[in-house]
Amino acid sequence: MKPNALVIIPSRLGSTRLPNKPLADIHGEAMIVHVWRRAVEAGIGEVVVACDHPSIMAAIEAAGGRAVLTRPDHPSGSDRIFEALSKADPEGRVEVIVNVQGDLPTIAPSAVRACFDPLLDPAVDVATLTAEITRDEEKIDPNVVKVVGSPVAERRLRALYFTRATAPHGDGPLYHHIGLYAYRRSALARFVTLPPSTLERREKLEQLRLLEAGMRIDAAIVDDVPLGVDTQHDLDRARAVIGASLKG
């Protein structure tokens, strides 16, 4: 039996590199609407946008979606989705929360589904995504976060560590961590109560808090890293990708 799932997309209006990023126009619709549509197409549960500004809520509602307003001062997207969960599901019926980042307008619905699938294993607390690194320069780039993990099933790793370093050493593939997460409700509730951990502060990687607390994270292996939009150049690329798909 698949657990009852809710997809939450955290979206914050403020951005130093790309002002009003969630509302950036991509072929007639706000970027956050494109992300919402792709999450809906994944077909794993209701989709809610957790936003910090009425303008984002208005854009989603105009497209026929659901959004909830959250505090503007959350320290992380995980805290924002936890607040949104309490508003979207106060009765506690939802068992799994899938966190899709609001700046991934080209995310494939299949990738959202892949992030959900490891939680069909009751031993897994949190699921995420990874893809094999194929470009040599990315193997040594500290901005490309790596998953160090052991294979536990076809196209699935049990995460042992996350790092900005080039790891593990020796022959074999390296894996790029993709920041989508699916949490069991109990794991998310525990996570937001924990203080930042030692390795989290050192690597500046929030997911290490989960591992240091003894929670199990499995990573589904997908074929491609979705395009994240942080700059005007990224936005132009997203417009080109989506424009090509509309023509096709």
N, C-alpha and C positions, 0 to 999 in steps of 0.2 A: 504494500500500500504506500503510495506517495504521500508524504506529509503535506499538510495544508500550508501553502506558501503565499507570501506577500513580497512583491518586488517594490523596493523603495529607492528612489533616485534623489540623492541629496543635491541641492542646487543653491549656490550662494551668488548673489548679484555682484558683490565686490570682487574685483580682480585687478591687480596692479599692472599686469602685462597686457590684458585685453579687457578694457572697461565694458561692463554690462554683458559679459560673455554669454550667459545663458540665453539672452535675447538676440544675439547676433543672427542676422538674417541669412538663411541658407535656402535659396530658391523659394522665397515667399513664406517661409515658416521659421520661427525661432529655433535655434539649435536645440534647446531643451525639449521642444516638441518632437524633433527627429529622434532624440534618445528615447522619449516616452513611446513613440510608435514602435520602435524596434523592440523595446522591452515587452510591449503588448503582444507583438508577433511571436515572441518566444513561447507564449501560451502556457506558462507555469503557474499563473495566479494573477490576482488583481495587482495593478501597478499604481503607485502613489508617488507623487513628487513632493519631497520635503524641502520647502523653500524658505527663504528669509525675507522675501519682499512680495508685496501684493501684485506687482507687475508680472512676476513669474507665475503666480497662481492664476492670474487673468489669462495669460497665454495658454496655459494648460487647459483651463476650463473652456476657453473658446474652441479648443480642438476636441472637446468632448471628454477630457480626462479629469482626474481627481488630484487635487493638491492640498497640502496642509501647511499652514504657516508655523514656523519654528523660530526659536530665539536666534537673534543674529550673532550672538557671541559664543557659539559652541567652539571648543578647541579643535574638534575633528569632525569628519563626516560621520563617523560611527556614533558619536554623541547626538548628532542631528537625527540620524535614522532611529535612534532609540526613543527620542522624544516623539518623532512622527509615529512610531509604532504605538505608543501609548494613546495617541489621538485617533489613529486609524483603526485600531483594534483594542479598545479598552476592555473588552470581555476576555481577552487572552486566548482566542481561538487559534490564532496563527502559530504554527510550530517552527517554520523556517522563514528567515528574512533574507532576501537576496538584495545586495547592495550594488546597484549599477551606477557608476560614476556619471555625473551629468554633463561631462565634456567629451563624451564618446559618441558623436552623431553617426558614425559609420559602423558601430558595433553590430556584429551579426547576431540575429536572434539565436542561432545555433550555439554561439559562445555563451549566451546567457543561460541556455539550457544546460550546457556542459558544466557550468559553475554550480548548478543545482544538483547534478547527478551524484557526486560523491557522498552527499548526505543520505542517500538511500542505504548506505552502510551505517548501522547504528553506532559503530565505534568512532565515527568521525564527528568532531564538534564543529569544525569550520571548514568550508571548502573555498578554493580559489582557482585561478587559472595560471597556466604557464605555457610557453612556446619555446622550442629549441632555438638557440641563438645561431644564426647562420653567417653573420657579418663579423669578421675578426675584430674590427675596431670596437664593437659592442661588448666583446668578451672582457675587455680591460677598462671599459667606461664605467666609472663609479655611479653615474646617473642611471645605468641599466642595472636594476636590482636582480640578483640571481637567486634561484631556489636551489638549495642543496637537498636532495631527497632520494629516497629508496623506492624503486618500482614496487607497487603492491597489486597492480592489475594492469591490463592493457590500457595504455594512454592515461595512467594515473600514478602519481608519486605521493608517498607520505613525506611531508616536509619535515626535515630535521633542522634546517636553519635557513635564514634569509640573510643575504649579505650584498654589500656594494663591491666587495673584492672579487677577484677572479677565482672562483671555486666551483667544484672541487678540483684539486690538482690531479694531473695525470691524463691519460687518454680517455676519451669519451665525450658525450655531448654536455654542453652547458645550457641551462634553462633560464629564460627571461621571465621574471614574475610579472603577471598582469594583475592590476589592483582591483579586481572584482571579487566580492566575497559573498558567500552564503553562510549564514549563522543559524545554528539552533537557537531558539529564543533564550534558553537558559545560558548559552555561551555568551550571547550578546549582553544579557543582563549582568553577567559576571564581569565581562570585559570592561564595561563602562564604570565599574566600581573600583577597578584596580589602578594603583598609581603607576606612572611610567616606570618601566623596568630598567635594569642596568644596561643590558645589551641594546634595548630600544633606544636609550639616550645616546649610546655610543655610535650605533649605526644610523640613527635617525630613521628607524623603521618601526612603525607602530605594531605590526604583526608579530614582532618578537615578544611583545608583552604576553600574547596568547601562549606561545611556546614556553616561555619562562614560567608561566602559571600552570604548566602541565597539560594544556589542552592540545588536542590532536588536530592538525591541519593537513588536509589532502589537497593536492593540486591536479586538476584535470589538464591534460596536454591537448592544446589546440594548435591549429596550423599557422595562424597569423596573430600578430600583435595588433590590436585595434588602434586606430589613429586617435590620439588624445589632442585636444585643441587647447593650447596655452598661449599661442601668439597669433599675430595676423597671418604669418606664413602658414601655420597649421590650419587656420580657418580657410584660407584660399585653397589648400589641398583638399579639405573636406568638401568644399563647394564643388571642386572638380570631380571628386569621387562620386558624390551624390548626383551631380549633373549627368555624369556618364550613365549611372544606373537608371535615371529617369528617361534618358533617351533609349536605353536598351529595353 
